[in-house]
Amino acid sequence: MITQSFDTCLSAEEVQISLIRQASIAKRISRVRSLSQTTIQLSRRAISRANPGLSERELNLAFVAYHYGDDLAKRLREYMERKKL
């Protein structure tokens, strides 16, 4: 199943898909991991820029709230307080 993206011409997209298919599992996993890491870093940076006064702990809790919901962030905060983290 090939779908044309809006920002890439069809021939370039076909080459990209071919290269992905030829890559080893280790290489694909490495790329996914790298993309995930970059996405997390960009999200944390955006949260930090929007809330410049946050401590590292507050930034971590805000990240959890934005991506996993307020309920999980609240439970994490309570856990950290119990464990004195």
PyMOL Python script that loads the backbone (N, CA, C, O; Angstrom):
from pymol import cmd

cmd.read_pdbstr("""\
ATOM      1  N   MET A   1       0.834  -1.172   0.000  1.00  0.00           N
ATOM      2  CA  MET A   1       0.000   0.000   0.000  1.00  0.00           C
ATOM      3  C   MET A   1       0.883   1.240   0.000  1.00  0.00           C
ATOM      4  O   MET A   1       1.595   1.498   0.971  1.00  0.00           O
ATOM      5  N   ILE A   2       0.841   1.993  -1.063  1.00  0.00           N
ATOM      6  CA  ILE A   2       1.619   3.214  -1.166  1.00  0.00           C
ATOM      7  C   ILE A   2       0.658   4.383  -1.268  1.00  0.00           C
ATOM      8  O   ILE A   2      -0.219   4.420  -2.131  1.00  0.00           O
ATOM      9  N   THR A   3       0.843   5.335  -0.369  1.00  0.00           N
ATOM     10  CA  THR A   3       0.051   6.550  -0.424  1.00  0.00           C
ATOM     11  C   THR A   3       0.990   7.717  -0.639  1.00  0.00           C
ATOM     12  O   THR A   3       2.051   7.793  -0.019  1.00  0.00           O
ATOM     13  N   GLN A   4       0.610   8.603  -1.494  1.00  0.00           N
ATOM     14  CA  GLN A   4       1.426   9.772  -1.814  1.00  0.00           C
ATOM     15  C   GLN A   4       1.336  10.785  -0.679  1.00  0.00           C
ATOM     16  O   GLN A   4       0.243  11.177  -0.270  1.00  0.00           O
ATOM     17  N   SER A   5       2.495  11.204  -0.176  1.00  0.00           N
ATOM     18  CA  SER A   5       2.496  12.259   0.828  1.00  0.00           C
ATOM     19  C   SER A   5       2.342  13.597   0.117  1.00  0.00           C
ATOM     20  O   SER A   5       2.526  13.697  -1.096  1.00  0.00           O
ATOM     21  N   PHE A   6       2.003  14.617   0.890  1.00  0.00           N
ATOM     22  CA  PHE A   6       1.749  15.928   0.298  1.00  0.00           C
ATOM     23  C   PHE A   6       3.027  16.718   0.027  1.00  0.00           C
ATOM     24  O   PHE A   6       3.032  17.615  -0.817  1.00  0.00           O
ATOM     25  N   ASP A   7       4.101  16.397   0.730  1.00  0.00           N
ATOM     26  CA  ASP A   7       5.305  17.213   0.608  1.00  0.00           C
ATOM     27  C   ASP A   7       6.462  16.509  -0.105  1.00  0.00           C
ATOM     28  O   ASP A   7       7.572  17.039  -0.131  1.00  0.00           O
ATOM     29  N   THR A   8       6.230  15.345  -0.674  1.00  0.00           N
ATOM     30  CA  THR A   8       7.285  14.597  -1.339  1.00  0.00           C
ATOM     31  C   THR A   8       6.769  14.105  -2.692  1.00  0.00           C
ATOM     32  O   THR A   8       5.667  13.567  -2.793  1.00  0.00           O
ATOM     33  N   CYS A   9       7.586  14.299  -3.729  1.00  0.00           N
ATOM     34  CA  CYS A   9       7.142  13.829  -5.043  1.00  0.00           C
ATOM     35  C   CYS A   9       7.132  12.296  -5.047  1.00  0.00           C
ATOM     36  O   CYS A   9       7.862  11.666  -4.281  1.00  0.00           O
ATOM     37  N   LEU A  10       6.331  11.717  -5.884  1.00  0.00           N
ATOM     38  CA  LEU A  10       6.112  10.276  -5.906  1.00  0.00           C
ATOM     39  C   LEU A  10       7.402   9.492  -6.101  1.00  0.00           C
ATOM     40  O   LEU A  10       7.621   8.495  -5.415  1.00  0.00           O
ATOM     41  N   SER A  11       8.265   9.923  -7.027  1.00  0.00           N
ATOM     42  CA  SER A  11       9.496   9.155  -7.277  1.00  0.00           C
ATOM     43  C   SER A  11      10.421   9.182  -6.057  1.00  0.00           C
ATOM     44  O   SER A  11      11.043   8.170  -5.734  1.00  0.00           O
ATOM     45  N   ALA A  12      10.516  10.315  -5.387  1.00  0.00           N
ATOM     46  CA  ALA A  12      11.354  10.402  -4.185  1.00  0.00           C
ATOM     47  C   ALA A  12      10.766   9.537  -3.073  1.00  0.00           C
ATOM     48  O   ALA A  12      11.499   8.874  -2.340  1.00  0.00           O
ATOM     49  N   GLU A  13       9.464   9.549  -2.956  1.00  0.00           N
ATOM     50  CA  GLU A  13       8.813   8.727  -1.923  1.00  0.00           C
ATOM     51  C   GLU A  13       9.046   7.242  -2.188  1.00  0.00           C
ATOM     52  O   GLU A  13       9.286   6.478  -1.254  1.00  0.00           O
ATOM     53  N   GLU A  14       8.977   6.833  -3.440  1.00  0.00           N
ATOM     54  CA  GLU A  14       9.224   5.427  -3.781  1.00  0.00           C
ATOM     55  C   GLU A  14      10.646   5.013  -3.420  1.00  0.00           C
ATOM     56  O   GLU A  14      10.864   3.903  -2.935  1.00  0.00           O
ATOM     57  N   VAL A  15      11.619   5.901  -3.652  1.00  0.00           N
ATOM     58  CA  VAL A  15      13.009   5.621  -3.286  1.00  0.00           C
ATOM     59  C   VAL A  15      13.134   5.500  -1.774  1.00  0.00           C
ATOM     60  O   VAL A  15      13.793   4.588  -1.275  1.00  0.00           O
ATOM     61  N   GLN A  16      12.504   6.415  -1.042  1.00  0.00           N
ATOM     62  CA  GLN A  16      12.557   6.370   0.423  1.00  0.00           C
ATOM     63  C   GLN A  16      11.979   5.063   0.958  1.00  0.00           C
ATOM     64  O   GLN A  16      12.570   4.431   1.834  1.00  0.00           O
ATOM     65  N   ILE A  17      10.832   4.661   0.434  1.00  0.00           N
ATOM     66  CA  ILE A  17      10.198   3.419   0.869  1.00  0.00           C
ATOM     67  C   ILE A  17      11.077   2.221   0.543  1.00  0.00           C
ATOM     68  O   ILE A  17      11.196   1.296   1.346  1.00  0.00           O
ATOM     69  N   SER A  18      11.685   2.236  -0.621  1.00  0.00           N
ATOM     70  CA  SER A  18      12.582   1.153  -1.013  1.00  0.00           C
ATOM     71  C   SER A  18      13.777   1.059  -0.060  1.00  0.00           C
ATOM     72  O   SER A  18      14.161  -0.039   0.345  1.00  0.00           O
ATOM     73  N   LEU A  19      14.356   2.187   0.292  1.00  0.00           N
ATOM     74  CA  LEU A  19      15.496   2.192   1.213  1.00  0.00           C
ATOM     75  C   LEU A  19      15.095   1.678   2.602  1.00  0.00           C
ATOM     76  O   LEU A  19      15.858   0.957   3.246  1.00  0.00           O
ATOM     77  N   ILE A  20      13.916   2.047   3.047  1.00  0.00           N
ATOM     78  CA  ILE A  20      13.427   1.559   4.345  1.00  0.00           C
ATOM     79  C   ILE A  20      13.249   0.048   4.301  1.00  0.00           C
ATOM     80  O   ILE A  20      13.623  -0.657   5.239  1.00  0.00           O
ATOM     81  N   ARG A  21      12.681  -0.441   3.216  1.00  0.00           N
ATOM     82  CA  ARG A  21      12.462  -1.891   3.091  1.00  0.00           C
ATOM     83  C   ARG A  21      13.767  -2.669   3.036  1.00  0.00           C
ATOM     84  O   ARG A  21      13.833  -3.800   3.519  1.00  0.00           O
ATOM     85  N   GLN A  22      14.805  -2.081   2.454  1.00  0.00           N
ATOM     86  CA  GLN A  22      16.095  -2.759   2.331  1.00  0.00           C
ATOM     87  C   GLN A  22      16.913  -2.709   3.620  1.00  0.00           C
ATOM     88  O   GLN A  22      17.834  -3.505   3.803  1.00  0.00           O
ATOM     89  N   ALA A  23      16.586  -1.797   4.495  1.00  0.00           N
ATOM     90  CA  ALA A  23      17.357  -1.634   5.735  1.00  0.00           C
ATOM     91  C   ALA A  23      17.128  -2.833   6.658  1.00  0.00           C
ATOM     92  O   ALA A  23      16.061  -3.447   6.661  1.00  0.00           O
ATOM     93  N   SER A  24      18.144  -3.138   7.423  1.00  0.00           N
ATOM     94  CA  SER A  24      18.023  -4.238   8.389  1.00  0.00           C
ATOM     95  C   SER A  24      17.052  -3.838   9.506  1.00  0.00           C
ATOM     96  O   SER A  24      16.750  -2.660   9.695  1.00  0.00           O
ATOM     97  N   ILE A  25      16.579  -4.835  10.230  1.00  0.00           N
ATOM     98  CA  ILE A  25      15.693  -4.583  11.368  1.00  0.00           C
ATOM     99  C   ILE A  25      16.390  -3.670  12.366  1.00  0.00           C
ATOM    100  O   ILE A  25      15.776  -2.743  12.896  1.00  0.00           O
ATOM    101  N   ALA A  26      17.677  -3.928  12.628  1.00  0.00           N
ATOM    102  CA  ALA A  26      18.426  -3.100  13.580  1.00  0.00           C
ATOM    103  C   ALA A  26      18.464  -1.644  13.129  1.00  0.00           C
ATOM    104  O   ALA A  26      18.311  -0.735  13.945  1.00  0.00           O
ATOM    105  N   LYS A  27      18.665  -1.425  11.851  1.00  0.00           N
ATOM    106  CA  LYS A  27      18.717  -0.057  11.322  1.00  0.00           C
ATOM    107  C   LYS A  27      17.347   0.610  11.427  1.00  0.00           C
ATOM    108  O   LYS A  27      17.260   1.784  11.786  1.00  0.00           O
ATOM    109  N   ARG A  28      16.287  -0.114  11.121  1.00  0.00           N
ATOM    110  CA  ARG A  28      14.938   0.451  11.237  1.00  0.00           C
ATOM    111  C   ARG A  28      14.618   0.813  12.679  1.00  0.00           C
ATOM    112  O   ARG A  28      14.079   1.886  12.949  1.00  0.00           O
ATOM    113  N   ILE A  29      14.949  -0.081  13.605  1.00  0.00           N
ATOM    114  CA  ILE A  29      14.684   0.180  15.020  1.00  0.00           C
ATOM    115  C   ILE A  29      15.505   1.389  15.481  1.00  0.00           C
ATOM    116  O   ILE A  29      15.011   2.227  16.235  1.00  0.00           O
ATOM    117  N   SER A  30      16.736   1.473  15.035  1.00  0.00           N
ATOM    118  CA  SER A  30      17.583   2.610  15.386  1.00  0.00           C
ATOM    119  C   SER A  30      16.974   3.921  14.911  1.00  0.00           C
ATOM    120  O   SER A  30      16.994   4.912  15.641  1.00  0.00           O
ATOM    121  N   ARG A  31      16.442   3.937  13.721  1.00  0.00           N
ATOM    122  CA  ARG A  31      15.817   5.150  13.186  1.00  0.00           C
ATOM    123  C   ARG A  31      14.544   5.513  13.943  1.00  0.00           C
ATOM    124  O   ARG A  31      14.293   6.686  14.220  1.00  0.00           O
ATOM    125  N   VAL A  32      13.747   4.510  14.275  1.00  0.00           N
ATOM    126  CA  VAL A  32      12.518   4.769  15.042  1.00  0.00           C
ATOM    127  C   VAL A  32      12.879   5.316  16.423  1.00  0.00           C
ATOM    128  O   VAL A  32      12.257   6.258  16.915  1.00  0.00           O
ATOM    129  N   ARG A  33      13.880   4.716  17.030  1.00  0.00           N
ATOM    130  CA  ARG A  33      14.323   5.167  18.354  1.00  0.00           C
ATOM    131  C   ARG A  33      14.832   6.604  18.284  1.00  0.00           C
ATOM    132  O   ARG A  33      14.518   7.418  19.152  1.00  0.00           O
ATOM    133  N   SER A  34      15.601   6.912  17.272  1.00  0.00           N
ATOM    134  CA  SER A  34      16.126   8.262  17.096  1.00  0.00           C
ATOM    135  C   SER A  34      15.003   9.269  16.876  1.00  0.00           C
ATOM    136  O   SER A  34      15.021  10.357  17.451  1.00  0.00           O
ATOM    137  N   LEU A  35      14.032   8.913  16.050  1.00  0.00           N
ATOM    138  CA  LEU A  35      12.895   9.790  15.802  1.00  0.00           C
ATOM    139  C   LEU A  35      12.093  10.013  17.081  1.00  0.00           C
ATOM    140  O   LEU A  35      11.665  11.133  17.359  1.00  0.00           O
ATOM    141  N   SER A  36      11.891   8.962  17.852  1.00  0.00           N
ATOM    142  CA  SER A  36      11.171   9.088  19.127  1.00  0.00           C
ATOM    143  C   SER A  36      11.919  10.006  20.086  1.00  0.00           C
ATOM    144  O   SER A  36      11.318  10.859  20.740  1.00  0.00           O
ATOM    145  N   GLN A  37      13.220   9.827  20.162  1.00  0.00           N
ATOM    146  CA  GLN A  37      14.039  10.654  21.052  1.00  0.00           C
ATOM    147  C   GLN A  37      13.972  12.127  20.636  1.00  0.00           C
ATOM    148  O   GLN A  37      13.854  13.008  21.488  1.00  0.00           O
ATOM    149  N   THR A  38      14.046  12.388  19.349  1.00  0.00           N
ATOM    150  CA  THR A  38      13.961  13.761  18.851  1.00  0.00           C
ATOM    151  C   THR A  38      12.604  14.368  19.165  1.00  0.00           C
ATOM    152  O   THR A  38      12.518  15.526  19.575  1.00  0.00           O
ATOM    153  N   THR A  39      11.549  13.596  18.977  1.00  0.00           N
ATOM    154  CA  THR A  39      10.197  14.074  19.260  1.00  0.00           C
ATOM    155  C   THR A  39      10.043  14.429  20.733  1.00  0.00           C
ATOM    156  O   THR A  39       9.464  15.464  21.064  1.00  0.00           O
ATOM    157  N   ILE A  40      10.552  13.588  21.612  1.00  0.00           N
ATOM    158  CA  ILE A  40      10.488  13.847  23.051  1.00  0.00           C
ATOM    159  C   ILE A  40      11.268  15.120  23.392  1.00  0.00           C
ATOM    160  O   ILE A  40      10.781  15.962  24.147  1.00  0.00           O
ATOM    161  N   GLN A  41      12.464  15.261  22.844  1.00  0.00           N
ATOM    162  CA  GLN A  41      13.273  16.452  23.120  1.00  0.00           C
ATOM    163  C   GLN A  41      12.577  17.724  22.647  1.00  0.00           C
ATOM    164  O   GLN A  41      12.579  18.730  23.356  1.00  0.00           O
ATOM    165  N   LEU A  42      11.985  17.687  21.463  1.00  0.00           N
ATOM    166  CA  LEU A  42      11.286  18.856  20.944  1.00  0.00           C
ATOM    167  C   LEU A  42      10.069  19.196  21.798  1.00  0.00           C
ATOM    168  O   LEU A  42       9.788  20.369  22.043  1.00  0.00           O
ATOM    169  N   SER A  43       9.354  18.182  22.248  1.00  0.00           N
ATOM    170  CA  SER A  43       8.194  18.412  23.107  1.00  0.00           C
ATOM    171  C   SER A  43       8.619  19.040  24.429  1.00  0.00           C
ATOM    172  O   SER A  43       8.013  20.013  24.878  1.00  0.00           O
ATOM    173  N   ARG A  44       9.652  18.490  25.049  1.00  0.00           N
ATOM    174  CA  ARG A  44      10.142  19.030  26.324  1.00  0.00           C
ATOM    175  C   ARG A  44      10.632  20.468  26.152  1.00  0.00           C
ATOM    176  O   ARG A  44      10.412  21.309  27.024  1.00  0.00           O
ATOM    177  N   ARG A  45      11.289  20.748  25.038  1.00  0.00           N
ATOM    178  CA  ARG A  45      11.763  22.109  24.787  1.00  0.00           C
ATOM    179  C   ARG A  45      10.593  23.075  24.626  1.00  0.00           C
ATOM    180  O   ARG A  45      10.630  24.188  25.151  1.00  0.00           O
ATOM    181  N   ALA A  46       9.556  22.657  23.905  1.00  0.00           N
ATOM    182  CA  ALA A  46       8.376  23.507  23.723  1.00  0.00           C
ATOM    183  C   ALA A  46       7.686  23.787  25.058  1.00  0.00           C
ATOM    184  O   ALA A  46       7.280  24.917  25.327  1.00  0.00           O
ATOM    185  N   ILE A  47       7.557  22.758  25.888  1.00  0.00           N
ATOM    186  CA  ILE A  47       6.948  22.937  27.209  1.00  0.00           C
ATOM    187  C   ILE A  47       7.792  23.897  28.039  1.00  0.00           C
ATOM    188  O   ILE A  47       7.255  24.780  28.707  1.00  0.00           O
ATOM    189  N   SER A  48       9.099  23.728  27.998  1.00  0.00           N
ATOM    190  CA  SER A  48      10.006  24.581  28.761  1.00  0.00           C
ATOM    191  C   SER A  48       9.939  26.030  28.290  1.00  0.00           C
ATOM    192  O   SER A  48       9.933  26.946  29.112  1.00  0.00           O
ATOM    193  N   ARG A  49       9.890  26.244  26.994  1.00  0.00           N
ATOM    194  CA  ARG A  49       9.802  27.607  26.454  1.00  0.00           C
ATOM    195  C   ARG A  49       8.475  28.272  26.819  1.00  0.00           C
ATOM    196  O   ARG A  49       8.430  29.473  27.087  1.00  0.00           O
ATOM    197  N   ALA A  50       7.408  27.492  26.828  1.00  0.00           N
ATOM    198  CA  ALA A  50       6.095  28.037  27.171  1.00  0.00           C
ATOM    199  C   ALA A  50       5.951  28.278  28.667  1.00  0.00           C
ATOM    200  O   ALA A  50       5.097  29.054  29.096  1.00  0.00           O
ATOM    201  N   ASN A  51       6.791  27.608  29.465  1.00  0.00           N
ATOM    202  CA  ASN A  51       6.732  27.708  30.924  1.00  0.00           C
ATOM    203  C   ASN A  51       8.151  27.858  31.467  1.00  0.00           C
ATOM    204  O   ASN A  51       8.680  26.926  32.074  1.00  0.00           O
ATOM    205  N   PRO A  52       8.777  29.027  31.256  1.00  0.00           N
ATOM    206  CA  PRO A  52      10.201  29.173  31.576  1.00  0.00           C
ATOM    207  C   PRO A  52      10.551  29.000  33.054  1.00  0.00           C
ATOM    208  O   PRO A  52      11.718  28.767  33.370  1.00  0.00           O
ATOM    209  N   GLY A  53       9.600  29.102  33.957  1.00  0.00           N
ATOM    210  CA  GLY A  53       9.907  28.991  35.376  1.00  0.00           C
ATOM    211  C   GLY A  53       9.849  27.581  35.934  1.00  0.00           C
ATOM    212  O   GLY A  53      10.078  27.388  37.128  1.00  0.00           O
ATOM    213  N   LEU A  54       9.551  26.592  35.107  1.00  0.00           N
ATOM    214  CA  LEU A  54       9.398  25.231  35.614  1.00  0.00           C
ATOM    215  C   LEU A  54      10.741  24.618  36.026  1.00  0.00           C
ATOM    216  O   LEU A  54      11.757  24.780  35.350  1.00  0.00           O
ATOM    217  N   SER A  55      10.709  23.918  37.143  1.00  0.00           N
ATOM    218  CA  SER A  55      11.875  23.131  37.541  1.00  0.00           C
ATOM    219  C   SER A  55      11.920  21.874  36.665  1.00  0.00           C
ATOM    220  O   SER A  55      10.983  21.594  35.918  1.00  0.00           O
ATOM    221  N   GLU A  56      13.004  21.135  36.767  1.00  0.00           N
ATOM    222  CA  GLU A  56      13.128  19.891  36.000  1.00  0.00           C
ATOM    223  C   GLU A  56      12.000  18.916  36.366  1.00  0.00           C
ATOM    224  O   GLU A  56      11.423  18.261  35.497  1.00  0.00           O
ATOM    225  N   ARG A  57      11.702  18.835  37.650  1.00  0.00           N
ATOM    226  CA  ARG A  57      10.624  17.941  38.123  1.00  0.00           C
ATOM    227  C   ARG A  57       9.279  18.372  37.557  1.00  0.00           C
ATOM    228  O   ARG A  57       8.503  17.540  37.085  1.00  0.00           O
ATOM    229  N   GLU A  58       9.003  19.672  37.604  1.00  0.00           N
ATOM    230  CA  GLU A  58       7.738  20.191  37.076  1.00  0.00           C
ATOM    231  C   GLU A  58       7.660  20.004  35.566  1.00  0.00           C
ATOM    232  O   GLU A  58       6.590  19.726  35.025  1.00  0.00           O
ATOM    233  N   LEU A  59       8.781  20.156  34.892  1.00  0.00           N
ATOM    234  CA  LEU A  59       8.820  19.927  33.446  1.00  0.00           C
ATOM    235  C   LEU A  59       8.485  18.473  33.130  1.00  0.00           C
ATOM    236  O   LEU A  59       7.725  18.193  32.202  1.00  0.00           O
ATOM    237  N   ASN A  60       9.056  17.548  33.906  1.00  0.00           N
ATOM    238  CA  ASN A  60       8.764  16.126  33.698  1.00  0.00           C
ATOM    239  C   ASN A  60       7.284  15.832  33.919  1.00  0.00           C
ATOM    240  O   ASN A  60       6.676  15.081  33.155  1.00  0.00           O
ATOM    241  N   LEU A  61       6.712  16.413  34.949  1.00  0.00           N
ATOM    242  CA  LEU A  61       5.295  16.180  35.232  1.00  0.00           C
ATOM    243  C   LEU A  61       4.408  16.812  34.164  1.00  0.00           C
ATOM    244  O   LEU A  61       3.388  16.236  33.785  1.00  0.00           O
ATOM    245  N   ALA A  62       4.787  17.988  33.678  1.00  0.00           N
ATOM    246  CA  ALA A  62       4.022  18.619  32.600  1.00  0.00           C
ATOM    247  C   ALA A  62       4.079  17.763  31.334  1.00  0.00           C
ATOM    248  O   ALA A  62       3.076  17.613  30.637  1.00  0.00           O
ATOM    249  N   PHE A  63       5.253  17.203  31.040  1.00  0.00           N
ATOM    250  CA  PHE A  63       5.397  16.324  29.878  1.00  0.00           C
ATOM    251  C   PHE A  63       4.445  15.136  29.990  1.00  0.00           C
ATOM    252  O   PHE A  63       3.746  14.799  29.034  1.00  0.00           O
ATOM    253  N   VAL A  64       4.423  14.510  31.159  1.00  0.00           N
ATOM    254  CA  VAL A  64       3.532  13.367  31.382  1.00  0.00           C
ATOM    255  C   VAL A  64       2.077  13.806  31.222  1.00  0.00           C
ATOM    256  O   VAL A  64       1.286  13.099  30.598  1.00  0.00           O
ATOM    257  N   ALA A  65       1.718  14.955  31.775  1.00  0.00           N
ATOM    258  CA  ALA A  65       0.341  15.444  31.676  1.00  0.00           C
ATOM    259  C   ALA A  65      -0.062  15.671  30.223  1.00  0.00           C
ATOM    260  O   ALA A  65      -1.150  15.267  29.811  1.00  0.00           O
ATOM    261  N   TYR A  66       0.805  16.314  29.446  1.00  0.00           N
ATOM    262  CA  TYR A  66       0.489  16.598  28.044  1.00  0.00           C
ATOM    263  C   TYR A  66       0.353  15.327  27.211  1.00  0.00           C
ATOM    264  O   TYR A  66      -0.524  15.235  26.352  1.00  0.00           O
ATOM    265  N   HIS A  67       1.213  14.354  27.463  1.00  0.00           N
ATOM    266  CA  HIS A  67       1.262  13.192  26.583  1.00  0.00           C
ATOM    267  C   HIS A  67       0.492  11.977  27.090  1.00  0.00           C
ATOM    268  O   HIS A  67       0.081  11.129  26.299  1.00  0.00           O
ATOM    269  N   TYR A  68       0.296  11.888  28.398  1.00  0.00           N
ATOM    270  CA  TYR A  68      -0.351  10.700  28.957  1.00  0.00           C
ATOM    271  C   TYR A  68      -1.568  11.025  29.809  1.00  0.00           C
ATOM    272  O   TYR A  68      -2.262  10.123  30.279  1.00  0.00           O
ATOM    273  N   GLY A  69      -1.829  12.320  30.009  1.00  0.00           N
ATOM    274  CA  GLY A  69      -3.030  12.724  30.714  1.00  0.00           C
ATOM    275  C   GLY A  69      -2.768  13.213  32.135  1.00  0.00           C
ATOM    276  O   GLY A  69      -1.781  12.854  32.777  1.00  0.00           O
ATOM    277  N   ASP A  70      -3.698  14.049  32.596  1.00  0.00           N
ATOM    278  CA  ASP A  70      -3.586  14.646  33.922  1.00  0.00           C
ATOM    279  C   ASP A  70      -3.656  13.608  35.033  1.00  0.00           C
ATOM    280  O   ASP A  70      -2.975  13.737  36.051  1.00  0.00           O
ATOM    281  N   ASP A  71      -4.477  12.581  34.841  1.00  0.00           N
ATOM    282  CA  ASP A  71      -4.615  11.572  35.892  1.00  0.00           C
ATOM    283  C   ASP A  71      -3.290  10.861  36.152  1.00  0.00           C
ATOM    284  O   ASP A  71      -2.896  10.690  37.306  1.00  0.00           O
ATOM    285  N   LEU A  72      -2.612  10.455  35.111  1.00  0.00           N
ATOM    286  CA  LEU A  72      -1.329   9.783  35.296  1.00  0.00           C
ATOM    287  C   LEU A  72      -0.297  10.733  35.894  1.00  0.00           C
ATOM    288  O   LEU A  72       0.498  10.330  36.742  1.00  0.00           O
ATOM    289  N   ALA A  73      -0.305  11.992  35.458  1.00  0.00           N
ATOM    290  CA  ALA A  73       0.632  12.972  36.017  1.00  0.00           C
ATOM    291  C   ALA A  73       0.370  13.168  37.504  1.00  0.00           C
ATOM    292  O   ALA A  73       1.310  13.279  38.291  1.00  0.00           O
ATOM    293  N   LYS A  74      -0.894  13.211  37.891  1.00  0.00           N
ATOM    294  CA  LYS A  74      -1.247  13.360  39.311  1.00  0.00           C
ATOM    295  C   LYS A  74      -0.759  12.153  40.110  1.00  0.00           C
ATOM    296  O   LYS A  74      -0.189  12.314  41.189  1.00  0.00           O
ATOM    297  N   ARG A  75      -0.978  10.953  39.589  1.00  0.00           N
ATOM    298  CA  ARG A  75      -0.527   9.748  40.293  1.00  0.00           C
ATOM    299  C   ARG A  75       0.997   9.693  40.366  1.00  0.00           C
ATOM    300  O   ARG A  75       1.555   9.259  41.374  1.00  0.00           O
ATOM    301  N   LEU A  76       1.667  10.126  39.311  1.00  0.00           N
ATOM    302  CA  LEU A  76       3.126  10.163  39.329  1.00  0.00           C
ATOM    303  C   LEU A  76       3.623  11.154  40.373  1.00  0.00           C
ATOM    304  O   LEU A  76       4.564  10.861  41.109  1.00  0.00           O
ATOM    305  N   ARG A  77       2.996  12.326  40.441  1.00  0.00           N
ATOM    306  CA  ARG A  77       3.374  13.326  41.441  1.00  0.00           C
ATOM    307  C   ARG A  77       3.220  12.764  42.846  1.00  0.00           C
ATOM    308  O   ARG A  77       4.103  12.931  43.688  1.00  0.00           O
ATOM    309  N   GLU A  78       2.092  12.093  43.101  1.00  0.00           N
ATOM    310  CA  GLU A  78       1.856  11.503  44.419  1.00  0.00           C
ATOM    311  C   GLU A  78       2.897  10.416  44.730  1.00  0.00           C
ATOM    312  O   GLU A  78       3.379  10.316  45.859  1.00  0.00           O
ATOM    313  N   TYR A  79       3.229   9.620  43.741  1.00  0.00           N
ATOM    314  CA  TYR A  79       4.229   8.575  43.921  1.00  0.00           C
ATOM    315  C   TYR A  79       5.575   9.195  44.265  1.00  0.00           C
ATOM    316  O   TYR A  79       6.262   8.751  45.184  1.00  0.00           O
ATOM    317  N   MET A  80       5.936  10.220  43.516  1.00  0.00           N
ATOM    318  CA  MET A  80       7.226  10.885  43.751  1.00  0.00           C
ATOM    319  C   MET A  80       7.263  11.521  45.141  1.00  0.00           C
ATOM    320  O   MET A  80       8.303  11.512  45.798  1.00  0.00           O
ATOM    321  N   GLU A  81       6.150  12.064  45.584  1.00  0.00           N
ATOM    322  CA  GLU A  81       6.107  12.653  46.923  1.00  0.00           C
ATOM    323  C   GLU A  81       6.246  11.585  48.001  1.00  0.00           C
ATOM    324  O   GLU A  81       6.948  11.785  48.992  1.00  0.00           O
ATOM    325  N   ARG A  82       5.570  10.441  47.805  1.00  0.00           N
ATOM    326  CA  ARG A  82       5.682   9.347  48.769  1.00  0.00           C
ATOM    327  C   ARG A  82       7.111   8.817  48.857  1.00  0.00           C
ATOM    328  O   ARG A  82       7.614   8.521  49.940  1.00  0.00           O
ATOM    329  N   LYS A  83       7.749   8.705  47.704  1.00  0.00           N
ATOM    330  CA  LYS A  83       9.110   8.163  47.628  1.00  0.00           C
ATOM    331  C   LYS A  83      10.170   9.239  47.868  1.00  0.00           C
ATOM    332  O   LYS A  83      11.367   8.954  47.895  1.00  0.00           O
ATOM    333  N   LYS A  84       9.711  10.472  48.040  1.00  0.00           N
ATOM    334  CA  LYS A  84      10.619  11.607  48.247  1.00  0.00           C
ATOM    335  C   LYS A  84      11.612  11.770  47.091  1.00  0.00           C
ATOM    336  O   LYS A  84      12.810  11.973  47.292  1.00  0.00           O
ATOM    337  N   LEU A  85      11.078  11.675  45.898  1.00  0.00           N
ATOM    338  CA  LEU A  85      11.901  11.832  44.691  1.00  0.00           C
ATOM    339  C   LEU A  85      11.862  13.266  44.191  1.00  0.00           C
ATOM    340  O   LEU A  85      12.496  13.587  43.185  1.00  0.00           O
TER     341      LEU A  85
END
""", "prot")
cmd.dss("prot")
cmd.show_as("cartoon", "prot")
cmd.util.cbc("prot")
cmd.orient("prot")
